[in-house]
Every structure is written in C-alpha cells, then in structure tokens.
Amino acid sequence: MKFVALVAIIPEEREEEGVTLAKEAGAGAVTIIRGRNLGLKEKKIFFGLTLEENVSLLLFLLPRRLSMRVLKTLVTAMDMQNEENSSVAFTVPLGHLAGLNIEELHKFEHEIENLL
C-alpha cells in the first residue's frame, strides 16, 4: 500500500472543523502543529499591536487512494479556492513509512475496500 502525507494549513479557529471533515472523509490520526502566517501583505496594526494570523498545520498519513477524497473534502468544505482564504492543502508521496499503528492500517484497508 502506497502512502502520502496530506498537509492542510488552516486558520487556528477552524482547526476542529478541519479535523472533523477529514475524519468524516476517512482520515485517521492527525498531528497538529501551531504556527503563525507571515504572508506577503503588510500586517495590520491596531493601537500599536501587530495582528498576526495564527494557523494550524494538520498532518495526516494516508493511503494514496484515500488521500484525494480527504483533500477534496477539505478544499471544498473549507472554501480553499477562494482568494480571500489563507488556507492551503497539499500531498507529498512517501517512499518509506515506519511506525504506523496496525489498528490504523486495518482502518485504512477497510476504507479502501469501501471505495472500491
């Protein structure tokens, strides 16, 4: 079974929504990393305080066949194609993967069987 890493960078306040959507589409465990978005536009300043956008990076390890369904769900439901939206999602193929929980692997096998 070939795997990919699906990465979604979304506003921190939509983190739970993103995790729920991905799990409903078949994703399993997720690793969440918090950060700040330092875009090309100048930051807003309010009473001398710089307002920065806090983001969450959601990292999923998924079978290749399942990854596109999860990606499409996130892109559509979170309106990532909108220019005003600062979210982004992408996949990266994985050559080798170690340490994946056997229970998680069986869940993926079941999900893929349902897709076929």
Backbone as a printed PyTorch tensor [residue, N CA C, xyz], in Angstrom:
tensor([[[  0.8490,  -1.1720,   0.0000],
         [  0.0000,   0.0000,   0.0000],
         [  0.8960,   1.2370,   0.0000]],

        [[  0.6530,   2.1590,  -0.9260],
         [  1.4320,   3.3920,  -1.0050],
         [  0.7770,   4.4670,  -0.1480]],

        [[  1.6200,   5.2630,   0.5220],
         [  1.1290,   6.2970,   1.4290],
         [  1.5710,   7.6810,   0.9870]],

        [[  0.8010,   8.6750,   1.4130],
         [  1.1470,  10.0760,   1.2020],
         [  0.9570,  10.8200,   2.5130]],

        [[  1.6370,  11.9410,   2.6280],
         [  1.4050,  12.8580,   3.7390],
         [  0.5080,  13.9560,   3.2000]],

        [[ -0.6400,  14.1410,   3.8240],
         [ -1.5420,  15.2280,   3.4600],
         [ -1.3460,  16.3340,   4.4950]],

        [[ -1.0260,  17.5200,   4.0110],
         [ -0.7910,  18.6720,   4.8820],
         [ -1.8450,  19.7320,   4.5670]],

        [[ -2.5300,  20.1900,   5.5950],
         [ -3.5030,  21.2760,   5.4410],
         [ -3.1290,  22.3760,   6.4310]],

        [[ -2.9400,  23.5720,   5.9150],
         [ -2.6330,  24.7210,   6.7690],
         [ -3.8720,  25.6060,   6.7710]],

        [[ -4.4920,  25.7200,   7.9400],
         [ -5.7800,  26.4010,   8.0560],
         [ -5.7560,  27.3770,   9.2330]],

        [[ -6.6750,  28.3510,   9.2500],
         [ -6.7460,  29.2510,  10.4070],
         [ -6.9980,  28.4470,  11.6860]],

        [[ -6.3520,  28.8510,  12.7510],
         [ -6.4270,  28.1110,  14.0090],
         [ -7.8680,  27.9490,  14.5030]],

        [[ -8.7050,  28.9450,  14.2780],
         [-10.0850,  28.8610,  14.7580],
         [-10.9270,  27.8390,  13.9860]],

        [[-10.4160,  27.3520,  12.8410],
         [-11.1360,  26.3360,  12.0610],
         [-10.4970,  24.9540,  12.1850]],

        [[ -9.5780,  24.8110,  13.1310],
         [ -8.8430,  23.5590,  13.3220],
         [ -9.7740,  22.3690,  13.5650]],

        [[-10.6810,  22.4950,  14.5070],
         [-11.5790,  21.3740,  14.8310],
         [-12.4530,  21.0170,  13.6410]],

        [[-12.9200,  22.0220,  12.9140],
         [-13.7280,  21.7870,  11.7170],
         [-12.9300,  20.9840,  10.6910]],

        [[-11.6740,  21.3610,  10.4730],
         [-10.8210,  20.6560,   9.5180],
         [-10.5810,  19.2120,   9.9180]],

        [[-10.3220,  18.9730,  11.1930],
         [-10.0920,  17.6110,  11.6770],
         [-11.3580,  16.7750,  11.5040]],

        [[-12.5070,  17.3400,  11.8590],
         [-13.7800,  16.6220,  11.7340],
         [-14.0720,  16.2770,  10.2830]],

        [[-13.8930,  17.2350,   9.3820],
         [-14.1370,  16.9880,   7.9570],
         [-13.2350,  15.8810,   7.4210]],

        [[-11.9510,  15.9230,   7.7860],
         [-11.0010,  14.9300,   7.3010],
         [-11.3540,  13.5400,   7.8320]],

        [[-11.7220,  13.4630,   9.0920],
         [-12.0820,  12.1630,   9.6720],
         [-13.3500,  11.6130,   9.0430]],

        [[-14.3150,  12.4700,   8.7520],
         [-15.5380,  12.0270,   8.0840],
         [-15.2460,  11.5140,   6.6800]],

        [[-14.1940,  12.0290,   6.0550],
         [-13.8050,  11.5900,   4.7110],
         [-12.9260,  10.3420,   4.7350]],

        [[-12.5720,   9.8610,   5.9510],
         [-11.8130,   8.6240,   6.0440],
         [-10.4430,   8.7260,   6.6800]],

        [[-10.0010,   9.9190,   7.0170],
         [ -8.6840,  10.0750,   7.6460],
         [ -8.7170,   9.5170,   9.0640]],

        [[ -7.5630,   9.1300,   9.5490],
         [ -7.4530,   8.6140,  10.9050],
         [ -6.8140,   9.6460,  11.8060]],

        [[ -5.7050,   9.2510,  12.3970],
         [ -4.9980,  10.1230,  13.3360],
         [ -4.4320,  11.3460,  12.6180]],

        [[ -4.2430,  12.4090,  13.3770],
         [ -3.7140,  13.6560,  12.8400],
         [ -2.6760,  14.2130,  13.8120]],

        [[ -1.6500,  14.8360,  13.2660],
         [ -0.6940,  15.5840,  14.0680],
         [ -0.9600,  17.0520,  13.8010]],

        [[ -1.0910,  17.8350,  14.8720],
         [ -1.4160,  19.2620,  14.7400],
         [ -0.2320,  20.0850,  15.2260]],

        [[  0.2000,  21.0030,  14.3640],
         [  1.3030,  21.9060,  14.6870],
         [  0.7620,  23.3270,  14.5780]],

        [[  1.0080,  24.1330,  15.5730],
         [  0.5090,  25.5110,  15.5680],
         [  1.6210,  26.4610,  15.1250]],

        [[  1.2090,  27.5200,  14.4110],
         [  2.1870,  28.4890,  13.9390],
         [  1.5360,  29.8160,  13.6140]],

        [[  2.3000,  30.6670,  12.9570],
         [  1.8250,  31.9820,  12.5340],
         [  2.0020,  32.1090,  11.0350]],

        [[  1.0820,  32.7950,  10.4130],
         [  1.1450,  33.0330,   8.9840],
         [  1.8350,  34.3700,   8.7380]],

        [[  2.9660,  34.3320,   8.0620],
         [  3.6890,  35.5490,   7.7010],
         [  3.5970,  35.7160,   6.1950]],

        [[  2.4630,  36.2250,   5.7340],
         [  2.1990,  36.3670,   4.3070],
         [  2.9460,  37.5230,   3.6810]],

        [[  2.6550,  37.7630,   2.4160],
         [  3.3120,  38.8290,   1.6660],
         [  2.7580,  40.2000,   2.0170]],

        [[  1.4820,  40.2380,   2.4700],
         [  0.8620,  41.5170,   2.7800],
         [  1.3530,  42.0430,   4.1220]],

        [[  1.3550,  43.3730,   4.2220],
         [  1.7710,  44.0070,   5.4700],
         [  0.7770,  43.6690,   6.5740]],

        [[  1.2850,  43.4340,   7.7670],
         [  0.4450,  43.0680,   8.9070],
         [ -0.3770,  44.2620,   9.3710]],

        [[ -1.5670,  43.9650,   9.8770],
         [ -2.4310,  45.0040,  10.4200],
         [ -1.9010,  45.4360,  11.7820]],

        [[ -1.9560,  46.7240,  12.0190],
         [ -1.5140,  47.2400,  13.3160],
         [ -2.6990,  47.9590,  13.9520]],

        [[ -3.0000,  47.5890,  15.1880],
         [ -4.1390,  48.1320,  15.9110],
         [ -3.6490,  48.6180,  17.2660]],

        [[ -3.6890,  49.9130,  17.5080],
         [ -3.1830,  50.5100,  18.7410],
         [ -1.7500,  50.0810,  19.0360]],

        [[ -0.9270,  50.0200,  18.0110],
         [  0.4790,  49.6810,  18.1860],
         [  0.7620,  48.1900,  18.2810]],

        [[ -0.2890,  47.3500,  18.2600],
         [ -0.0990,  45.8910,  18.3190],
         [ -0.2260,  45.3020,  16.9210]],

        [[  0.6950,  44.4410,  16.5640],
         [  0.6300,  43.7850,  15.2690],
         [ -0.2740,  42.5670,  15.3890]],

        [[ -1.2480,  42.4960,  14.4910],
         [ -2.1670,  41.3610,  14.4810],
         [ -1.6370,  40.3070,  13.5130]],

        [[ -1.3370,  39.1450,  14.0320],
         [ -0.8410,  38.0550,  13.1980],
         [ -1.8870,  36.9540,  13.1530]],

        [[ -1.9460,  36.2780,  12.0380],
         [ -2.8960,  35.1860,  11.8950],
         [ -2.2680,  33.8970,  12.4190]],

        [[ -2.8950,  33.3110,  13.4270],
         [ -2.4480,  32.0250,  13.9340],
         [ -3.0510,  30.9320,  13.0710]],

        [[ -2.2160,  29.9490,  12.7280],
         [ -2.6610,  28.8540,  11.8700],
         [ -2.3580,  27.5150,  12.5280]],

        [[ -3.0540,  26.4950,  12.0370],
         [ -2.7970,  25.1210,  12.4480],
         [ -2.3890,  24.3290,  11.2200]],

        [[ -1.3470,  23.5550,  11.3540],
         [ -0.9040,  22.6650,  10.2960],
         [ -1.3890,  21.2740,  10.6880]],

        [[ -2.2670,  20.7040,   9.8680],
         [ -2.7810,  19.3600,  10.1050],
         [ -2.0010,  18.3990,   9.2220]],

        [[ -1.4220,  17.3810,   9.8380],
         [ -0.6160,  16.4050,   9.1000],
         [ -1.2620,  15.0330,   9.2230]],

        [[ -1.6770,  14.4770,   8.0860],
         [ -2.2860,  13.1560,   8.0270],
         [ -1.3970,  12.2290,   7.2090]],

        [[ -1.2280,  10.9870,   7.6270],
         [ -0.5720,   9.9500,   6.8280],
         [ -1.6790,   9.0480,   6.3200]],

        [[ -1.8270,   9.0100,   4.9940],
         [ -2.9630,   8.3210,   4.3860],
         [ -2.5340,   7.4400,   3.2320]],

        [[ -3.3020,   6.3710,   2.9710],
         [ -3.0750,   5.6190,   1.7390],
         [ -3.3500,   6.5380,   0.5480]],

        [[ -2.5930,   6.3640,  -0.5090],
         [ -2.7270,   7.2330,  -1.6810],
         [ -4.1620,   7.2590,  -2.2100]],

        [[ -4.8150,   6.0990,  -2.2440],
         [ -6.1760,   6.0320,  -2.7830],
         [ -7.1810,   6.8340,  -1.9650]],

        [[ -6.9410,   6.9590,  -0.6920],
         [ -7.8620,   7.6710,   0.1920],
         [ -7.5430,   9.1640,   0.2760]],

        [[ -6.3080,   9.5190,   0.0090],
         [ -5.8520,  10.8990,   0.2140],
         [ -6.6000,  11.9120,  -0.6470]],

        [[ -6.9230,  11.5630,  -1.8830],
         [ -7.5900,  12.5140,  -2.7720],
         [ -8.9920,  12.8370,  -2.2710]],

        [[ -9.6850,  11.8320,  -1.7220],
         [-11.0260,  12.0720,  -1.1780],
         [-10.9530,  13.0430,   0.0110]],

        [[ -9.9860,  12.8330,   0.8820],
         [ -9.8220,  13.7120,   2.0500],
         [ -9.4420,  15.1160,   1.5940]],

        [[ -8.5070,  15.2150,   0.6550],
         [ -8.0770,  16.5190,   0.1420],
         [ -9.2450,  17.2750,  -0.4820]],

        [[-10.0090,  16.6120,  -1.3410],
         [-11.1510,  17.2710,  -1.9960],
         [-12.1870,  17.7330,  -0.9760]],

        [[-12.4210,  16.9140,   0.0540],
         [-13.3690,  17.2950,   1.0970],
         [-12.9200,  18.5650,   1.7980]],

        [[-11.6480,  18.6330,   2.1770],
         [-11.1270,  19.8250,   2.8600],
         [-11.1820,  21.0580,   1.9630]],

        [[-10.7540,  20.9080,   0.7260],
         [-10.7200,  22.0510,  -0.2020],
         [-12.1210,  22.5940,  -0.4390]],

        [[-13.0860,  21.7060,  -0.6480],
         [-14.4550,  22.1310,  -0.9260],
         [-15.1320,  22.7130,   0.3110]],

        [[-15.1210,  21.9630,   1.4060],
         [-15.8540,  22.3750,   2.6030],
         [-15.2520,  23.6110,   3.2700]],

        [[-13.9490,  23.7940,   3.1390],
         [-13.3060,  24.9420,   3.7750],
         [-13.0660,  26.0770,   2.7810]],

        [[-13.6110,  25.9570,   1.5710],
         [-13.5560,  27.0090,   0.5540],
         [-12.1240,  27.4850,   0.3060]],

        [[-11.2150,  26.5420,   0.1080],
         [ -9.8000,  26.8830,  -0.0790],
         [ -9.4970,  27.5170,  -1.4280]],

        [[-10.4110,  27.4160,  -2.3910],
         [-10.1750,  28.0140,  -3.7080],
         [-10.4390,  29.5160,  -3.7090]],

        [[-11.0750,  30.0220,  -2.6700],
         [-11.3910,  31.4410,  -2.5400],
         [-10.1010,  32.2280,  -2.2890]],

        [[ -9.8820,  33.2930,  -3.0510],
         [ -8.6610,  34.1040,  -2.9080],
         [ -8.5300,  34.7320,  -1.5280]],

        [[ -9.6480,  35.0110,  -0.8860],
         [ -9.6350,  35.6390,   0.4350],
         [ -9.2000,  34.6500,   1.5180]],

        [[ -9.2950,  33.3720,   1.2210],
         [ -8.9780,  32.3270,   2.1890],
         [ -7.4700,  32.1250,   2.2570]],

        [[ -6.9460,  32.0330,   3.4550],
         [ -5.4950,  31.8580,   3.6140],
         [ -5.1260,  30.3960,   3.8490]],

        [[ -6.0320,  29.4740,   3.5400],
         [ -5.7720,  28.0480,   3.7430],
         [ -5.1030,  27.4430,   2.5170]],

        [[ -4.3440,  26.3820,   2.7600],
         [ -3.7020,  25.6460,   1.6800],
         [ -3.6270,  24.1750,   2.0840]],

        [[ -3.7360,  23.2970,   1.1040],
         [ -3.6180,  21.8570,   1.3680],
         [ -2.8600,  21.2140,   0.2150]],

        [[ -2.0330,  20.2120,   0.5360],
         [ -1.2730,  19.5170,  -0.4870],
         [ -0.8880,  18.1310,   0.0220]],

        [[ -0.4750,  17.2700,  -0.8990],
         [  0.0050,  15.9440,  -0.5290],
         [  1.4480,  15.7770,  -0.9870]],

        [[  2.1610,  14.9150,  -0.2840],
         [  3.5470,  14.5970,  -0.6080],
         [  3.6760,  13.0770,  -0.5740]],

        [[  4.1400,  12.4530,  -1.6580],
         [  4.2890,  10.9970,  -1.6380],
         [  5.3810,  10.5670,  -0.6550]],

        [[  5.1450,   9.4490,   0.0070],
         [  6.1090,   8.9210,   0.9710],
         [  6.7490,   7.6570,   0.4040]],

        [[  8.0610,   7.6250,   0.4170],
         [  8.7770,   6.4600,  -0.0800],
         [  8.8290,   5.3370,   0.9380]],

        [[  8.9720,   5.6840,   2.1860],
         [  9.0790,   4.6970,   3.2550],
         [  8.2810,   5.2050,   4.4440]],

        [[  7.6670,   4.2700,   5.1710],
         [  6.8740,   4.6400,   6.3340],
         [  7.0440,   3.5650,   7.3910]],

        [[  7.3950,   3.9660,   8.5930],
         [  7.5580,   3.0250,   9.6990],
         [  6.8030,   3.5600,  10.9030]],

        [[  6.2980,   2.6570,  11.7220],
         [  5.6670,   3.0480,  12.9760],
         [  4.1800,   3.2840,  12.8930]],

        [[  3.5460,   2.9950,  11.7560],
         [  2.1120,   3.1820,  11.6370],
         [  1.3900,   2.1290,  12.4710]],

        [[  0.4600,   2.5570,  13.2810],
         [ -0.3110,   1.6850,  14.1490],
         [ -1.0690,   0.6490,  13.3120]],

        [[ -1.0050,  -0.6190,  13.7060],
         [ -1.6740,  -1.7010,  12.9730],
         [ -3.1860,  -1.4620,  12.9160]],

        [[ -3.7540,  -0.9760,  14.0020],
         [ -5.1910,  -0.6850,  14.0380],
         [ -5.5460,   0.3620,  12.9830]],

        [[ -4.7020,   1.3740,  12.8440],
         [ -4.8960,   2.4210,  11.8460],
         [ -4.7980,   1.8330,  10.4330]],

        [[ -3.8460,   0.9430,  10.2360],
         [ -3.6740,   0.3040,   8.9370],
         [ -4.9130,  -0.4960,   8.5480]],

        [[ -5.4940,  -1.2310,   9.4930],
         [ -6.7080,  -2.0030,   9.2070],
         [ -7.8830,  -1.0780,   8.8900]],

        [[ -7.9420,   0.0620,   9.5560],
         [ -8.9980,   1.0440,   9.2670],
         [ -8.8630,   1.5280,   7.8270]],

        [[ -7.6300,   1.8210,   7.4060],
         [ -7.3980,   2.2730,   6.0410],
         [ -7.7990,   1.1950,   5.0380]],

        [[ -7.4480,  -0.0540,   5.3140],
         [ -7.8020,  -1.1450,   4.4100],
         [ -9.3160,  -1.2380,   4.2520]],

        [[-10.0330,  -1.0760,   5.3510],
         [-11.4900,  -1.1150,   5.3170],
         [-12.0460,   0.0560,   4.4980]],

        [[-11.4900,   1.2490,   4.6880],
         [-11.9360,   2.4270,   3.9460],
         [-11.7150,   2.2390,   2.4500]],

        [[-10.5860,   1.6790,   2.0810],
         [-10.2740,   1.4880,   0.6600],
         [-11.1940,   0.4380,   0.0590]],

        [[-11.4990,  -0.6020,   0.7950],
         [-12.4530,  -1.6080,   0.3130],
         [-13.8000,  -0.9650,   0.0360]],

        [[-14.2080,  -0.0360,   0.8900],
         [-15.4910,   0.6590,   0.7020],
         [-15.4410,   1.5590,  -0.5290]],

        [[-14.2690,   2.1200,  -0.8430],
         [-14.1490,   2.9570,  -2.0360],
         [-14.3020,   2.1460,  -3.3030]],

        [[-13.8410,   0.9100,  -3.2770],
         [-13.9030,   0.0560,  -4.4660],
         [-15.2600,  -0.5440,  -4.5630]]])
